Amino acid sequence: MSTFYVLDVPENTTLPQIAERDNEVTVTRVGPYFRVSSPDTIVVDRRATGCRHAVWYSAIAGLERSRITQHDKNALRVEDR
């Protein structure tokens, strides 16, 4: 299971919204965070989120039994460990 967390602040809300467009991705609330999870790899296109670079690189609040294999100006890729 690939899982990452994003703090629920206005700057970050498009990231889980775009991730959830994938039918395999589930977004739930855990306290002040969005929990984004999928049985497969999660890939989020930065341009689709509309996030500026500073927000993009600071949006990930944590991982759960997962690892980031791509986090650049183009995409975020989170995979199961």
C-alpha positions in Angstrom: 0.0 0.0 0.0 1.4 3.4 -1.0 0.5 6.1 1.4 1.4 9.7 2.0 0.0 12.6 4.1 -0.6 16.2 3.1 -1.5 19.0 5.6 -5.0 20.4 4.9 -4.2 24.0 4.1 -5.6 25.9 1.1 -2.2 25.8 -0.7 -2.2 22.0 -0.6 -5.8 21.0 -1.4 -5.3 20.4 -5.1 -2.7 17.7 -4.6 -5.1 15.2 -3.0 -7.8 16.2 -5.4 -5.7 15.4 -8.4 -4.4 12.2 -6.9 -8.0 11.1 -6.2 -8.8 11.2 -10.0 -7.0 7.8 -10.2 -9.7 5.2 -9.4 -7.2 3.2 -7.3 -6.4 6.2 -5.0 -8.4 6.9 -1.8 -8.2 10.2 0.1 -9.4 10.3 3.7 -9.1 12.8 6.5 -6.9 12.0 9.5 -6.9 14.9 11.9 -5.6 18.0 10.0 -4.2 15.8 7.2 -5.3 14.2 4.0 -4.2 10.6 3.8 -3.6 9.6 0.2 -3.3 5.9 -0.4 -3.5 3.2 -3.1 -2.6 -0.5 -3.4 -0.4 0.6 -6.4 2.0 3.4 -7.1 0.6 6.9 -6.7 1.7 9.4 -9.4 0.6 13.0 -9.3 1.4 15.5 -12.1 2.6 18.8 -10.6 1.2 20.9 -13.5 -2.3 19.4 -13.0 -2.3 20.5 -9.3 -1.4 24.1 -10.2 1.0 24.1 -7.3 4.0 26.5 -7.4 7.4 24.9 -6.9 7.7 26.1 -3.2 4.4 24.6 -2.3 5.0 21.4 -4.3 8.2 20.6 -2.6 6.9 21.3 0.9 3.5 19.6 0.6 4.3 16.1 1.8 3.9 15.8 5.6 4.7 12.2 5.9 4.8 8.6 4.5 3.4 5.3 5.8 5.3 2.2 4.8 6.1 3.9 1.5 8.9 5.7 -0.3 9.2 8.6 -2.7 10.8 7.5 -5.9 10.2 10.7 -7.8 9.6 14.3 -6.5 10.7 16.8 -9.1 9.2 19.6 -11.1 7.2 17.2 -13.1 5.6 14.7 -10.8 5.4 13.0 -7.4 5.7 9.2 -7.3 5.1 7.3 -4.1 5.5 3.5 -4.0 5.1 0.8 -1.4 8.3 -0.1 0.4 
